[in-house]
Amino acid sequence: MSERVKSPRTITGKVISSKTDKTITVLVERLVSHPVYGKYVRRTSKVMAHDQNNECQEGDIVVVSASRPLSKKKVWKLDRIVERAK
């Protein structure tokens, strides 16, 4: 039997702040169906992610993956940059 290694959870979002050292704030948007009316509503959440080399800028589209807790609010790390800001 081979054991299956579970890959970490990944999410895609837009960098809205990169002012702190080695930390970025990523805005993640998702569409949720309204329970009564059925219309799709846009929900957002902000996550803090670890950026080891300070390579992200505001406006970049990035993929972050789950990691061990790095601080009180930081439990994500930068996986890759999908698109640079213009």
ABEGO torsion letter per residue (X at the ends): XBBBBBBBBBBBBBBABAABBGBBBBBBBBBBBBAAAGBBBBBBBBBBBBBAAGABBBGBBBBBBBBBBABAABABBBABBABBBX
